[in-house]
C-alpha cells in the first residue's frame, strides 16, 4: 500500500522523477516529497505576450518573449565584467545587461533562440535597456511540458542543478501536489494561525508554487518564516529551563594548582579580556548550575589558552574533560598544541604533575583502529581524563566515567537539540562553546538565548594587523612578485581556491589547475603541496605536518584550512575569486596569517565585482576587527550571500533571514518562551500539535546518530 505521507515518501516516487532524476533532486537537498513542497521558487516570471519594446516605460517591470540577436562579454575600465545581449520582439531592438552572471547564462544566450525576460527597464543616453533580467528558455515544444503550465501567466523560477530544467521541476511539483496534497500535515496550532492570520499549511504551500499574484508571496511566506523561528526558540526555551532547574552533581573547587603552573610557563602575558573571560568561566564552574557559556573571540584572540585554564580546573577536581573540534585537522591541531603546553607544565601522558593530579590525554578520530579501541577502554575506566576529538568522540559506544566539562569548538556545527542531548546523556556537565567568528550582540541573545555570552574582544599586543590588498585577476603577476619576496625571507604562503577541480557548472579557478600552474611555470623550484577534503586523512595529516615544520613552502588548498590552522611562519594568504566568498569566511581565512610577529599580507584576487561583492571586499580592506565585520556581514546577508550563514557562527535557515525577518524572530521567541513558561512539558491539550511535531520532526532531526 502506498504511503501518502509526504514526509515519508522519497522523491523518486513522484510521477516523472524516477531513480535518475531523484539523484539530481537530491543534489538540491530534496530527499522527500515534503522537501519538494518546501523547495520554494526563488522568483516568478510574468508571461505577458502582448508587451512590446516600443511601449516600455523607464522604471517598469517588463516581461516579454524576445529573440536573441547577439551577445558579448566586456570588461570595464574598472576591471568589472558585464554581459550584454541584443534582443528583439520582431519590431524593435533592446539591450539586456547583466552585471553579475555565471557561465550558465551564456549557454542560454544562443543567437536565434527565444527566451522569456523579466526585469526593470532603465535608460542610458536615450536608449532603453533591461538591467539584470531573469530569463528562461521559451521552448513550447519541450516534451515534459504539462497542460497545467501552458496557459499560466505567472511561472515559478527554481534554483536548478545540471540536467534539471525549469519544466522538469515545475511538473514534478505539480505531480507531487496532485498525489500527495491530502497528506500535508499542519505544523502550527489553530490559536497561532488565527493570531497572525496565517494560511493553513496546505494552502500556503500551494500558493508558494502556483500563485497568480506574486505580490501576495511575502505574506504567505511569513508563516513559514515564523514556524522556523518558533520551533528553534521552543528548543532554546526548553534548554533555558533545564539550565535553571538542574542542580549539577559534579561541582568544581578553584584550587589554582594547574592554572598557576600554566601561568608560569606561558611565554606571554594574558590580555585583560582573557583574564576577564577566565574569571567568568571559573565562576560558572564553581556554581551549582551547569555552565552553558559561549565564548566568542576574533581569530588569534587566544581562545585555546582560555579554554585550557577551564579544562585544567576540571581535571584538578578529579574529573574527565572533552574537547570537540569540527574537523580532524583542527582536532589534530588542538591535540598537538595542548599536549605541548601540558608537557611544559611538567606533565606527560601516563605521568603525574604530582601524585594527585595525573593528566592523560588522547586523540579520538573517526574510523576503526587498534589505538582507538584501547583509548575507548581507558576513557570508560577513567584512566584517560582528557579526550580530544571530532564529533566521533560522542558516539554511543564511547562512555565516560565522570565527565564534568565539554568544550565545543566552532559551536554553530552543533545543533540546539544536540546540545540538549549532550547535557542529558552525561548528567549535565559544564558546556563551553567557542566561536571563532564574533556574533553581533544584537543577535547573540536572541539566537543563543539559552547561553551566557562572553567576548574576548582584545588581541595580543604583539600582533600586527594583516595588510589586506584587493587585486584584479589581470594584475596577478604583481601579487606573485610579493609572494617571491616573502619566500626569499623564508616565509610560507597559503593559496585558497573555491573549488577542488575544474567544473563545467561554474567558471571558477580550481585548486588542482592552479597547483599545476604554480609547480610548472611560476614557482618551479619551490616545495608546493595541494590540500583538499578529498584527500585521505593520512595524506592531510602528513601535508599539515610538513607545512607546520616548514618543509612545504606554499600550501594550495580549498577552505578546509579556514579554521584553527596555526603556523606562525605563514605570512601570506592569497584568496582566488575573493568576490565569491562571504565576509565571515574571508575573515576566517585571513586569520590563518598574522599569527607571529612578522608583518603579514592577505591578497584578495577578484575576477569581477558586483555591488555586493565590492562592499564585502572593501570592508575587508578597511578593518581587521571581527566584530565590525560580523555586523557588516549580517547587514549584507540581508540581500543574500553565496555561503549563507554556515560560515557566520549562526544557525542556517531554509526560509528565514536573521536580518530582514527580525520582527518574526522576536515574535516567535515571545510566543515560544510564553508557552514553555506556561506548560513546560506541553501537556495542555491545546499544545498537542506543537508537542507532536516538536518531538517527531524537530528533536529527532538533530540527534547524535549522525556522529
N, C-alpha and C positions, 0 to 999 in steps of 0.2 A: 504493500500500500504506500502511495506517495506521501511524503511528509510535506505539508503545505506551510510549514513554519519557515519564513524567510531567513531566520537566524540559523537554522539548522541545515539549510539546503545549499549545497556547494554550487558555485557559479556555473559550472559546465553543464548543469541540468536544465538551464534556461534554454528555451527553444531558440535555435540558431547559433548557439555558442559552441557546445561540444568540448572535447578534450583539448584540441589545439588552441582554439580561441580562449578557452579557460585559462591556459598558461599566460596568454597575453594580458588578460584582465588581472591576473594575479600580480603581474608586474606593476600594476597601478594600485596595488593594495586591496583589490576586490577579491575576497575569498568566498563570500556567500551572497545570496540574493539580497539580504539586508544591506550588505556593503554596497551593492549596486544601487539600491534605493537611496543610500546616503552619499552617493557619488554625484554631488550637485554640479550643474553646469557652471562653468566659470564666467559665462556671459550668454547673451541671447542675440541672435541676428534677426533683423526685420526684413522680410522679403516683400518689398512693395514694388512690383514690376513696372508701375507707371511713373516712377521717379525718373526725371530726365536731367542731364547735366546742365542744360540751358536754364532750368528753373531753380537751381540750387541757390540758397541764400547763405551768406557768411554766418557762421555760428550754428547752423542747422546740423542736426544729427541725421546724416543721409544713409539710405540703404538702397542698393540697386544692383542689378546684374550687368556686368560690363565685360568687354573683351580685352585681353592683354595685347597691346601693340608692341611694346618693347620694355626692357628694364635694364638698369645698370647699377653698380655699386660704386660709390665715390668716397674719397677721404677728404675731409675739410682741412683748412689751414691749421686748425687746432688739433688735428690728428684724429678726430672722431669720424666714424663711418656712418654713411647713410645709404639707404636703398631707395631708389626711385623707379616707379613704373608708370608708363604712359598707357592709359586705358581709354576706351571709347564705348559709348552706348549706341553707336551706329550713326550718330548725328554730330556730336561734339567730342573733343579730346579733353582729358583731365589727368592731372598728375596725382599719384599717390606717393606719400613719403613715409618711410619708417626710420626712426632714429635708434630703435632698439629691435634687433631681429636675430633669428637663428638661421642656420643653413637650410632648415626645413622649408622656410618661406621661399627661398629662391627656387626650390624644386616645384613649387606650385605656380610660379610666375612664368608659365610657358607661353611665348608669343603665339597668338591664335586661339588660345584656350579661354574659356569663360569662367568667371568667378563671381561670387556674391561679395560685396564690400559693405562695411558698416563702420562709419566714423564721422568725425566732426569736420565740417567744411571750413577752411581758412583761406586767407588771401595774402599774396605776396606780389608786390609790384604789378597789381591789377589782374593777376592770374589766380583763379581759384584752384585749390588742391585739398585733398583729404589727408589729414595728419594721423599717422599710426592706425590705419584702418584694420579692423578684424576682417579676415577673409575666409572663404570656404569655396571649395570647388563647386561649380554649378553643373554637376552631371545629373541629368534627369533619367539617364538610362542605366544607372547602377542596379545590378540585379537584385540587391537586397533591399532596395527602397520599398517600404510598405505603403499601402494606400493611405494609412493613417497620417503620414507626414507630408504627402504630396501637396496638399492644398492648404497646409497651415502657413500662416503669415509670420509666425514667431517660431524660430527654431533654436533649440538649446545648443550651445557650443561647449564641448567637453575637452578636458585635457586628454591627450592621446599618447599611445606608445607605438612603436614600429609595427606595421601590418594591421593596426586597428584604424578604421576610418570613422568619421562622424556618423555616417549612416549605420555602420555596424553597431556602434554604441547606442544610437537612438533606438534602433529596432530592438536591441536587447533589452533596453529599459522598458519599452512598450510591452514586449512579450512577458517580461517579468511581472509587471503590474497586472497584465491580463490574467495570469495564472495564480499569482500569489497575493494579490491585494487584500483578500479577505483574511489572510494570516498575519497582517501587520498589527502588532500589539501597541497598546498605549503605554507611554512611559512617564506621564505626569498625571497626578490625581485631578479630579474634577475641580476641586477648590482652587488649585493653582491655574488651571486652564481658564476658569471663569474670572479669576482675579486679574489676569493680564489679557483677557480676550484673545487667547491663543486659538488657533485652529486645532482640531483633532489631528493626531499624528498622521493618520492615514490620508487625510485630505491635504495636510501641509506638504507631505512628501510628493503627492501628485502635482500640487501647484508648483513646486520647485522645478519639476521636469516639463510639465505641459502647460505652463502659463500662457495666457493670451494677452497678458498685461504685465510686462516686466517691471513696471513701477510698483507693483504690489510685492515684489520679491523681498525687499529688505524687511518688511513687516512679517512676512511668512517665515523668513529665515530666523527671525528673532526668537522664535520658540525653540529652535534647535540650539541656538547660542545659549539661551537661558538654561536649557536642560543640561548642556555640557558643563557649564559652570556650577549648576545646582548640585550635581552628584559629586563633583570634585570637592565642593565646600561641605557636603554632607560627610565625606570621608575625613576632611580636616576637622570638622566639628566633633566627630566621634573620637578621633585621636586626641584632640584637645581635652575632652572629658576624661579619657583614660589617664592622661597625664595628671589631672587634678585628683582623680580618685585613687590611684595606685600608690601604695607605700612600698618603696623598693626594699628588698631583703638584703642586698649586697651593698653595704654602706662603706664609705671611704673616710679615712682619717688622714689629714695632711701631715705626714711625718717629716717631709723635707729632706729625706735621706738621698734618694736618687736624683731629685731635682737639683739639690745643691752640688752633687757630683757632676751633673751635666753642665751646670753653670760654670764651674771652674775650668772645664776643658774646652769650652766654646772659643773659637778664635776671633770672636766678635762680641759686641755688646748688644743685648736685646734692645729693640726700639721701644719707646713708650707705649706704642699701640700693641706690640706683642705682650708686654708686661700686663697691660690692662686686660687683654683677652684671656691670658693665662689665669689671671685672678678671677675673672668671670666664670671660667670653666671650673676652677677649683671650688668656687662657691656652690656651683651646681652639684659637683661630685660628692661633697660632704653633706649635702642636704638629704632630706627624707624622700624627696620626689625624684623620679627618674629624669636625668638630663635629656633634653631634646633641643639641642642648640645647633644653629647653622653659623659656621664661620666663613665669612666671605672676605676675600682679600685679593688684591691685584696680583698679577704674575710677578714672582720674585719678592713678595711681601714677607715670606718666611712662615708660611702655614705649617710646613712639615715640622719645624722646630717647636712651634707652639703645640702641635699635636703630640709630639714626643713627650713633653712635660706631662700631659694628661695621661698618656699610656703608662709612663713610669709611676705615676701616683697610684694607679690601679694595681700595678704589679707589686709595688712595695706593701700593698694591703693584702697580698696573698691571692690575688685573683688572676684570671686569664683575660687577655685583650685580643682584639682582632682589628686589622686594618684592611679595608676592601678598596681595591682600585678598579677602574672601569676597563682597563686593558692589561694584558700580560706584560707589555713593555713597561707600563707605568708601575705595575706590581714589582717587577724586577728592579726598577729604579729605586723604589721605596726600600726594598729589601737591602740593596747594597748601601744606600745612604744611611739607613738606620743601623745596620749591622756595624758599619764603620764607626758611628757615634757611640754605640754600645761598647765596642772594643776600646774606644778612647777613654771611657769611664771605668775601664778595668774589668770588662766582662766579655767572656767568650761563650759560645754555645756549650752547654754542659758544665760550665764553671760558674762560680759564685762571686758576686761582688763582696759579700761576706756570707757567713753560714746561713743567714736567714732570708736572703733575697737573691735567689738564682734568676737569671734571665735566659731562657732558652727560646730561641727564635727559629721559625721555619717559614718556608715559602710554599704555598699551595696553589697549583695551577690546574687547568682543565686537563682531561685525558687520564689515562691509567698508566702508572709506573710503580716500580717497587718502592721507591723512596716515599711516594705519596701515601702508600698503604701503611708504611712504618710511621709516618708523621701523623696520620689519622688516629692510629692507636695511641700515640703519645699525647695527642690532644685530648682524647677521650679519658685517659687516665690522669691527666693534669700535669704530666711531665713537661710538655711544651706550654708555656704561658704567654707566648707572643706569636700569633699567626698572622701572616701577611698573604694576601692572595686576591684573585678576582672574585666575582660573584660565586664561583665554584666553591669558595670557602663555606658557603651556606647551603650546599646540597644536603639533602636529608640524611645522607649516610655519614656526615661529619658531625660528631657530637662533642660538645664542650662540657667539661666537668663543672667549672664555676666561672663562666664568662660574666664580666661586670662592665666592660666598656667596648663599644664598637665604633670605629671611625670609618665613615664612608666618604671616599674622595669622589669628586665630581657627582654630587648628590642628585643632580637632575636626571641621571640614568637610573635612579631608584624611585619607583612609584610610591604614591601615598599609601596604597594598600600593602605594598611590600614593607614599608616602614612599620606599619602596624603589626604585620605578621612577624617581623623580626623581633619586635618587642615582646609579643606574647610567647613566641617559641622559646625564648631564652630568659624567661622570668623577668622581663623589663630591665635589661641592662641600661646603663647610660649610653645615649646615642649622640655622636658628634658628627655633623655633616660639614664637608668642605666644598666650597665653590670657588674655582679659580677665576670666574667671571663675576665681577660685582653686580649685584641686582639692585636696581633703584629702590630706595626706601618707599617710594610711592606705591610699589607693588609687592615688596617682600612680605609685609604683614598680611596682605590680602591673599596672596597665593600660598604662602607658607605659614598660615595662621596658627598652626599647632606648634611652631618652633619659636625659640628665642633667637634673635639675630645679633651676632657680633661682627664688627668690621675691623680688619687690620688695614687701616687707611693711611699707612705710613711706610715708605720704602727704606731699606737700609741706607745710611748716609753715604756709603762708598759707591753707590750705583750711579752711573752716568746715564742720562736719558738717551734712548736709542734714536739716532737720526733717521727719520723716515723720508724717503725720496720717491716721488712719482715719476716714472719714465715711460714714454710710449714705446711700443714694441719695435718700431723702426729705429730707435736710438739705443738698442740693447748693447751695441758694441762698446758704448761708453761705460755701461754697467760692468761689462767683462773686464775693462781696464781697472775698475775699482776692486773687483774680485781678485785680480792678479796682484794688486798692491797688498791686499790683506794676506794672501797666500805667501807672499815674499816675507812677511813678518812672522810666518809660522802659524797664522790663524786658520780656523776652519770655517766651513760655509754650509748652510742649508739652502737647498733649492726645492721649492714646493710647486707641484703641478696639480690641477684639479682632477685629472684622470690618470689611470694606470697605463692604459694603452689607447691607441688611436680608435676613434669611434666614428661610425657613419652617421650617427644621430646628431652629434654636436661637433662644431668645428673649433676644438679647443686643443691647446698644447698638452700632450700627454707625457708622462714621466719616462716611458720606455724610449720614445723617439728622441726626446731631449737628452737623455742619458747617452744614447749612441752618438749624438752630435757632439756632446761635450768631450767624450772619450776620444773620438776620432779626429775632430777638427779644432776644437777650441782649447782644451787642456789635455793634450795627448800624454804629457809627462806627469800628470797628477793622479794620485790614487783616488778614484771616484767609485762610489757604491750606489746601488739602487735599492730603495726600501719601500715596500707597499704591503697591503693587507693580504695579498695572495701568496706571499712567501710563507714558508713553514716557520713555526715558532723557533726552531733551532737556527734557521737562517737569520731571522730577525734578531735573535739574541746575539749571534756572532757579529752581525753588522754593527749593532749598537755598541757592543764591547770594543770593536775595532775603532769606531768613531770616538768613543769616550777616551780611549787610550791615545788617540792622535794618529793612529795608523792610517785611517781614512781621512782625507782632507776635505772632500766635498760629498755631501750626502744628498742625493736626489730622491725625493720622496713625495708621497701623497700626504694628506692631512693626518696620517697615522701618528705623526710626531707632534701634533698640535698641543698636547697636554703632558706636562710632567718631565719631559726630557731635559736634563740639566748637564750641559757641557760648557764649562766656563770659558774654554778656549775658542768656542764658536762665536764669531763676532759679526757675521753677516747672514741675513735672511733675504732670499730673493723669492718673491711670490709671483708665479706666472698667472696671467688672467686675473689679476687682483680685483678687477671690476666684477667678477662673478662670485666673490666671497662676501659673506655678511660681516658687519663691523666686529661682532664679538669674536668671530673666528679669525679675522685678520689680527686682532689684538692678541689672541691666544698664540698665534704663530709668531708674531713679533716678540712675544715673551720668551721664546726659546733662546734669544740672544740678549746680550747686555747683562749677563749673569756674573761676569767677572769685573775687574776694574778697568778694562780697556774700553775705548770708545767703540760702539757697535753701530751697525747700519741695517736698515730694512728697505729693500728696493721693491716697490710695487710696480710690476710690469703690466701696463694696461694696453689692450688691443682696441677697444672702443669705449666711449664714455657717454652713457645716457645721463640724465639729470640726477637720478637717484644714486647711480654709481659715483658720479662726480662728487656729490655731497658726502658719501661714505669715505672716499679716499682723501678728500680734503680734511675731513675730521681726523683721520689717521695721521696726516701730516702735522696738524695743528696741536695735537695733545697726546701725551703718553698716560694720562690719567684714566684708569679703567672705569672709575665711577662716572666721569663725564661721558666716556664712550658708551657706557651702559645706558645712560639716559638718552643719548642721541640714537643709539641702536633701536631702542623701543619706539622712539618718535618716528624714525624712518620706516620701521617694520609695519607701521600702521597702513602703509600702502603696499605691503607685501615684500618678502625677501626670499631670495632663492633658497637659503638654508633654513628658513623658518625659525622656530625657537629652539631647535635642537642644540645649537651652539651657545645659547644665551644663559643657561642656568635656570631657565624657566620651563614649565611643562608644555608639551605640544598639544594643540587642539585641532580637531577636524573642522569645526565650524567657526569657533570664536577667535577673536583677536583681542589681545590684552590691552591694546591702546584704544582702538575705536569702540570697543564694547564694554568700557568700564562701568557704564550705567547698569548693564545686565550682570556684570561680575559682582558689583556691590549689592544689587537687588537679590541675586541668588544667594549670596553669603548671608544676608539678613534672614532670608527665609529658612535656609538650612540650619543655621545656629538656633533660630527660634524653635524649629521642630525638634531638634535634638535636646534642647533645654527642657522642652515640654514633655517629650516622650523619647527618652534615650534609646530604649530597645525597639522603638517603632511598633509597639504592641497595640496602639489605638487603631480601631477599625478603619478610620479614615486614612491611615498611613499604610494600609496593607499593600497597595500597589507600589509605593515607594520602597517598602521593605523587600518585597519580592524581586523587584527589578534591581535594587542595590545589591542584594546578596547573590543573585544569579548572574548578573551581567557586568557589575562594576567590581565587586570584590574578587570574584573568581577570575576576572580578566587579568588581574595583576597578582600572580602567585609565584611561589618560588620554584615551581616545576620547570620554569624556563632556564634555571641556572644549574 
